[in-house]
Amino acid sequence: QVQLVASGGGLVQPGGSLRLSCAASGFTFRNYAMNWYPRLPGEEREWVAAISSVKDNTAYWHSVKGRFAISRDNSKNTVYLQMNSLKPENTAMYYCGARVQRQDYWGQGTQVTVSS
C-alpha cells in the first residue's frame, strides 16, 4: 500500500532553515508528482509546493516562493522541502502528498515550529 513518511521537522528560530524529507513506498514514485502541505490544528491542509514527475517542474504558493525549494531523488523514492528564512506563520504540521491512481494520499506529518 502507499506509504508516505515525512521527517526533518523541529523547532527553529525565525530566519532559520529546515530540510524536510518524505520517503515514499508502495507505488512507482518517479511516475507521480509530489506535493507538500502544511496544516494547522483544526484547519484544512494548505498547499505550498509541488514537483512534477517529468522534468522536475516546480510550483510554489506565493508566500513561500523564493524561500522554499522542493526537490526529489527518484533513486531514493524521496521528496524534499528546503525551508529557508522561516517565519512564525510557517509553523504547522507538514505533510507530503501524492495522487496515485486517482486517490489522494498523505502520510504521517512532521511538526515545524518557528519561534524565538
Z-matrix of the N, CA and C atoms (Angstrom, degrees):
N
C 1 1.448
C 2 1.538 1 109.01
N 3 1.329 2 114.67 1 160.70
C 4 1.458 3 120.33 2 -179.54
C 5 1.519 4 109.88 3 -68.21
N 6 1.315 5 115.49 4 129.61
C 7 1.463 6 121.09 5 174.90
C 8 1.515 7 109.17 6 -132.41
N 9 1.329 8 115.36 7 136.17
C 10 1.456 9 122.77 8 177.26
C 11 1.515 10 107.16 9 -131.50
N 12 1.317 11 116.72 10 119.93
C 13 1.467 12 120.94 11 -175.53
C 14 1.520 13 108.97 12 -123.49
N 15 1.325 14 115.50 13 110.49
C 16 1.460 15 121.21 14 -179.02
C 17 1.522 16 110.29 15 -90.83
N 18 1.322 17 115.61 16 149.85
C 19 1.462 18 121.91 17 178.11
C 20 1.514 19 109.27 18 -153.75
N 21 1.332 20 115.49 19 171.43
C 22 1.456 21 120.39 20 174.98
C 23 1.510 22 115.31 21 102.69
N 24 1.319 23 117.66 22 -2.54
C 25 1.447 24 120.11 23 178.82
C 26 1.516 25 111.76 24 -72.20
N 27 1.338 26 115.58 25 175.17
C 28 1.450 27 120.18 26 178.94
C 29 1.505 28 111.23 27 167.16
N 30 1.311 29 114.90 28 -169.21
C 31 1.461 30 122.81 29 178.01
C 32 1.526 31 108.42 30 -98.83
N 33 1.318 32 116.10 31 127.77
C 34 1.459 33 120.83 32 -178.91
C 35 1.521 34 109.01 33 -140.32
N 36 1.305 35 116.15 34 148.60
C 37 1.464 36 120.47 35 178.51
C 38 1.527 37 110.25 36 -77.27
N 39 1.334 38 116.62 37 155.02
C 40 1.468 39 119.08 38 175.06
C 41 1.531 40 110.65 39 -53.73
N 42 1.325 41 114.98 40 137.02
C 43 1.457 42 120.59 41 -176.43
C 44 1.513 43 114.08 42 91.05
N 45 1.322 44 116.66 43 -9.75
C 46 1.451 45 120.80 44 -178.52
C 47 1.520 46 113.11 45 -82.67
N 48 1.339 47 114.70 46 -175.32
C 49 1.462 48 121.17 47 -176.48
C 50 1.513 49 110.92 48 -132.68
N 51 1.316 50 114.70 49 152.48
C 52 1.459 51 122.80 50 171.62
C 53 1.513 52 108.14 51 -143.28
N 54 1.330 53 116.38 52 152.80
C 55 1.457 54 121.75 53 173.74
C 56 1.522 55 108.55 54 -122.24
N 57 1.315 56 115.81 55 113.73
C 58 1.451 57 121.56 56 177.79
C 59 1.524 58 109.69 57 -89.67
N 60 1.321 59 115.71 58 147.65
C 61 1.458 60 122.44 59 175.22
C 62 1.517 61 109.08 60 -126.57
N 63 1.307 62 116.09 61 151.88
C 64 1.467 63 121.01 62 175.45
C 65 1.517 64 108.01 63 -139.72
N 66 1.322 65 115.84 64 115.12
C 67 1.461 66 121.80 65 178.58
C 68 1.521 67 109.69 66 -91.43
N 69 1.319 68 116.05 67 128.26
C 70 1.461 69 121.97 68 -176.15
C 71 1.520 70 110.90 69 -111.78
N 72 1.318 71 115.94 70 147.63
C 73 1.452 72 121.43 71 175.38
C 74 1.520 73 109.17 72 -154.23
N 75 1.326 74 115.64 73 163.73
C 76 1.455 75 120.57 74 176.78
C 77 1.516 76 114.72 75 90.64
N 78 1.331 77 117.63 76 0.71
C 79 1.458 78 121.69 77 176.30
C 80 1.531 79 108.44 78 -154.71
N 81 1.330 80 115.70 79 167.34
C 82 1.472 81 120.34 80 -178.67
C 83 1.513 82 108.27 81 -80.62
N 84 1.305 83 115.20 82 91.73
C 85 1.463 84 123.95 83 -169.54
C 86 1.528 85 112.10 84 -51.71
N 87 1.328 86 116.93 85 -44.92
C 88 1.468 87 119.71 86 -172.48
C 89 1.524 88 112.98 87 -64.59
N 90 1.316 89 117.25 88 -15.93
C 91 1.464 90 120.92 89 -176.43
C 92 1.524 91 113.75 90 -89.91
N 93 1.333 92 118.06 91 -2.68
C 94 1.461 93 120.09 92 -171.95
C 95 1.514 94 112.38 93 -126.88
N 96 1.329 95 114.75 94 141.94
C 97 1.457 96 120.55 95 171.01
C 98 1.528 97 109.49 96 -67.49
N 99 1.312 98 115.04 97 151.40
C 100 1.460 99 121.40 98 179.75
C 101 1.527 100 109.42 99 -126.46
N 102 1.319 101 115.24 100 150.21
C 103 1.467 102 121.33 101 -176.12
C 104 1.528 103 110.61 102 -135.96
N 105 1.319 104 114.99 103 160.08
C 106 1.468 105 121.72 104 170.98
C 107 1.529 106 108.50 105 -121.12
N 108 1.347 107 113.80 106 139.25
C 109 1.453 108 120.82 107 -177.26
C 110 1.526 109 109.11 108 -134.63
N 111 1.336 110 118.62 109 121.32
C 112 1.457 111 119.79 110 169.83
C 113 1.529 112 109.97 111 -87.31
N 114 1.313 113 115.19 112 151.49
C 115 1.461 114 119.64 113 179.91
C 116 1.516 115 109.61 114 -144.72
N 117 1.333 116 115.30 115 128.07
C 118 1.450 117 121.42 116 173.90
C 119 1.519 118 109.19 117 -91.23
N 120 1.339 119 118.13 118 152.15
C 121 1.466 120 120.02 119 179.05
C 122 1.519 121 111.96 120 -54.59
N 123 1.331 122 115.70 121 130.92
C 124 1.452 123 120.52 122 177.40
C 125 1.511 124 115.35 123 79.25
N 126 1.317 125 117.28 124 2.10
C 127 1.456 126 120.25 125 -179.21
C 128 1.529 127 110.56 126 -118.79
N 129 1.319 128 114.91 127 166.54
C 130 1.457 129 120.19 128 177.42
C 131 1.529 130 110.19 129 -74.52
N 132 1.323 131 114.86 130 155.70
C 133 1.460 132 118.31 131 173.12
C 134 1.524 133 109.43 132 -64.82
N 135 1.325 134 115.54 133 142.65
C 136 1.448 135 121.47 134 171.63
C 137 1.522 136 107.61 135 -107.75
N 138 1.307 137 115.60 136 163.42
C 139 1.459 138 119.88 137 178.19
C 140 1.516 139 108.86 138 -108.14
N 141 1.348 140 118.36 139 136.97
C 142 1.460 141 119.81 140 178.12
C 143 1.519 142 113.85 141 -124.06
N 144 1.348 143 117.74 142 -27.43
C 145 1.459 144 117.48 143 -175.46
C 146 1.519 145 110.42 144 -157.36
N 147 1.343 146 114.96 145 149.45
C 148 1.459 147 121.68 146 177.85
C 149 1.510 148 109.44 147 -143.15
N 150 1.334 149 114.76 148 151.39
C 151 1.454 150 121.09 149 174.34
C 152 1.518 151 107.73 150 -136.20
N 153 1.308 152 115.59 151 133.69
C 154 1.454 153 120.11 152 -175.53
C 155 1.522 154 111.25 153 -78.37
N 156 1.329 155 114.24 154 169.18
C 157 1.462 156 119.88 155 176.73
C 158 1.527 157 111.47 156 -84.97
N 159 1.309 158 116.33 157 -16.62
C 160 1.468 159 121.36 158 -176.60
C 161 1.521 160 108.34 159 -118.26
N 162 1.284 161 117.25 160 127.59
C 163 1.466 162 123.95 161 175.33
C 164 1.532 163 113.09 162 64.01
N 165 1.345 164 116.94 163 7.22
C 166 1.467 165 120.47 164 177.20
C 167 1.531 166 112.22 165 53.20
N 168 1.310 167 117.00 166 40.11
C 169 1.464 168 119.16 167 172.96
C 170 1.523 169 109.43 168 -65.39
N 171 1.328 170 116.57 169 141.80
C 172 1.457 171 120.79 170 -176.96
C 173 1.518 172 111.25 171 -123.31
N 174 1.326 173 115.06 172 157.16
C 175 1.468 174 121.78 173 176.56
C 176 1.518 175 107.74 174 -146.84
N 177 1.355 176 115.59 175 148.85
C 178 1.458 177 120.73 176 -175.64
C 179 1.518 178 110.55 177 -138.36
N 180 1.313 179 116.08 178 150.03
C 181 1.456 180 122.01 179 168.40
C 182 1.520 181 107.03 180 -67.97
N 183 1.316 182 116.08 181 144.51
C 184 1.460 183 120.51 182 -169.92
C 185 1.529 184 112.96 183 -58.64
N 186 1.329 185 117.81 184 -32.25
C 187 1.465 186 120.16 185 -174.47
C 188 1.532 187 112.67 186 -72.62
N 189 1.333 188 117.60 187 -15.12
C 190 1.468 189 119.76 188 -178.90
C 191 1.525 190 112.16 189 -114.16
N 192 1.311 191 116.98 190 -4.94
C 193 1.464 192 120.00 191 -178.23
C 194 1.523 193 109.41 192 -60.43
N 195 1.324 194 116.06 193 131.53
C 196 1.461 195 121.07 194 -178.41
C 197 1.517 196 113.54 195 90.02
N 198 1.335 197 117.08 196 -14.57
C 199 1.469 198 120.68 197 178.88
C 200 1.520 199 111.78 198 -112.68
N 201 1.324 200 117.82 199 -33.51
C 202 1.458 201 122.62 200 -178.94
C 203 1.529 202 109.22 201 -107.65
N 204 1.334 203 116.47 202 149.18
C 205 1.459 204 121.38 203 176.39
C 206 1.520 205 109.37 204 -139.49
N 207 1.316 206 115.97 205 124.57
C 208 1.459 207 121.53 206 178.02
C 209 1.520 208 108.81 207 -99.19
N 210 1.321 209 116.53 208 141.52
C 211 1.461 210 121.47 209 178.17
C 212 1.528 211 108.56 210 -149.23
N 213 1.314 212 116.18 211 169.57
C 214 1.465 213 119.80 212 -179.44
C 215 1.520 214 109.60 213 -144.67
N 216 1.334 215 114.77 214 151.81
C 217 1.462 216 122.29 215 174.01
C 218 1.520 217 106.06 216 -125.65
N 219 1.319 218 116.28 217 100.50
C 220 1.461 219 120.12 218 -176.64
C 221 1.521 220 112.55 219 -66.51
N 222 1.337 221 117.28 220 -23.87
C 223 1.470 222 119.58 221 178.24
C 224 1.528 223 111.41 222 -71.17
N 225 1.327 224 115.73 223 -21.16
C 226 1.469 225 120.58 224 -179.67
C 227 1.521 226 112.55 225 -111.07
N 228 1.343 227 116.90 226 2.71
C 229 1.473 228 120.92 227 -176.85
C 230 1.526 229 111.16 228 50.74
N 231 1.315 230 115.76 229 46.00
C 232 1.466 231 121.15 230 -173.82
C 233 1.522 232 110.31 231 -134.50
N 234 1.328 233 114.94 232 138.40
C 235 1.459 234 121.66 233 172.92
C 236 1.531 235 107.66 234 -115.34
N 237 1.327 236 116.01 235 146.36
C 238 1.457 237 122.10 236 -175.58
C 239 1.533 238 110.27 237 -122.85
N 240 1.320 239 115.18 238 156.55
C 241 1.452 240 121.29 239 169.99
C 242 1.522 241 107.84 240 -135.31
N 243 1.328 242 115.84 241 107.10
C 244 1.461 243 121.03 242 174.98
C 245 1.517 244 107.66 243 -84.95
N 246 1.329 245 116.18 244 122.40
C 247 1.455 246 121.86 245 -175.51
C 248 1.522 247 108.19 246 -117.15
N 249 1.327 248 116.42 247 114.26
C 250 1.454 249 122.42 248 -179.68
C 251 1.528 250 110.41 249 -115.51
N 252 1.326 251 115.82 250 163.38
C 253 1.475 252 121.56 251 178.33
C 254 1.527 253 110.50 252 47.76
N 255 1.312 254 115.42 253 49.71
C 256 1.461 255 120.10 254 -175.54
C 257 1.518 256 111.88 255 -65.95
N 258 1.336 257 115.14 256 146.15
C 259 1.449 258 123.09 257 -179.29
C 260 1.531 259 108.88 258 -120.75
N 261 1.329 260 117.69 259 155.93
C 262 1.469 261 119.36 260 178.17
C 263 1.531 262 112.75 261 -54.10
N 264 1.321 263 117.43 262 -33.28
C 265 1.466 264 119.74 263 -179.46
C 266 1.526 265 113.21 264 -71.10
N 267 1.336 266 117.84 265 -8.06
C 268 1.460 267 120.77 266 173.86
C 269 1.525 268 112.37 267 -83.22
N 270 1.338 269 117.00 268 -4.17
C 271 1.461 270 120.99 269 177.93
C 272 1.519 271 110.69 270 -61.59
N 273 1.324 272 116.77 271 125.38
C 274 1.471 273 122.13 272 -178.58
C 275 1.521 274 108.85 273 -178.76
N 276 1.331 275 115.16 274 169.23
C 277 1.453 276 120.73 275 165.82
C 278 1.522 277 106.12 276 -85.56
N 279 1.321 278 116.84 277 128.70
C 280 1.454 279 121.40 278 -177.38
C 281 1.533 280 109.86 279 -105.70
N 282 1.323 281 114.61 280 130.28
C 283 1.456 282 122.02 281 179.30
C 284 1.527 283 109.43 282 -119.43
N 285 1.319 284 116.37 283 144.25
C 286 1.452 285 118.22 284 166.14
C 287 1.519 286 107.70 285 -96.92
N 288 1.315 287 115.20 286 152.86
C 289 1.457 288 119.61 287 -176.39
C 290 1.514 289 112.04 288 -144.73
N 291 1.333 290 114.56 289 157.85
C 292 1.451 291 121.40 290 177.22
C 293 1.525 292 109.12 291 -151.02
N 294 1.319 293 115.30 292 147.44
C 295 1.468 294 120.71 293 172.17
C 296 1.523 295 106.86 294 -101.72
N 297 1.320 296 115.24 295 109.58
C 298 1.450 297 121.92 296 -177.24
C 299 1.521 298 108.66 297 -117.83
N 300 1.343 299 115.53 298 123.54
C 301 1.469 300 119.58 299 -179.29
C 302 1.534 301 110.29 300 53.12
N 303 1.318 302 116.22 301 44.82
C 304 1.480 303 125.00 302 176.18
C 305 1.522 304 113.64 303 64.18
N 306 1.321 305 117.88 304 17.72
C 307 1.451 306 121.23 305 174.74
C 308 1.524 307 108.98 306 -122.03
N 309 1.338 308 115.28 307 138.01
C 310 1.457 309 120.54 308 -179.56
C 311 1.527 310 110.39 309 -87.94
N 312 1.331 311 114.75 310 136.48
C 313 1.458 312 121.24 311 178.41
C 314 1.527 313 109.39 312 -126.58
N 315 1.314 314 115.08 313 137.28
C 316 1.457 315 122.19 314 169.92
C 317 1.517 316 107.37 315 -131.55
N 318 1.303 317 116.29 316 132.71
C 319 1.450 318 117.90 317 -179.73
C 320 1.507 319 111.88 318 -90.34
N 321 1.302 320 114.96 319 -161.68
C 322 1.458 321 120.38 320 174.06
C 323 1.520 322 108.15 321 -67.28
N 324 1.295 323 116.90 322 142.63
C 325 1.451 324 121.01 323 -178.11
C 326 1.518 325 112.17 324 -92.59
N 327 1.323 326 114.26 325 176.92
C 328 1.459 327 121.12 326 174.66
C 329 1.523 328 108.18 327 -132.31
N 330 1.319 329 117.08 328 132.80
C 331 1.466 330 122.12 329 -173.25
C 332 1.524 331 110.71 330 -81.52
N 333 1.315 332 114.71 331 130.21
C 334 1.464 333 122.04 332 172.98
C 335 1.521 334 107.47 333 -116.40
N 336 1.320 335 116.30 334 123.72
C 337 1.462 336 122.09 335 178.34
C 338 1.520 337 108.64 336 -124.14
N 339 1.326 338 115.37 337 121.24
C 340 1.465 339 121.19 338 179.65
C 341 1.518 340 107.69 339 -110.22
N 342 1.314 341 116.17 340 110.15
C 343 1.465 342 120.31 341 -174.45
C 344 1.513 343 109.38 342 -158.96
N 345 1.318 344 114.50 343 147.62
C 346 1.461 345 119.53 344 175.33
C 347 1.524 346 110.45 345 -94.52
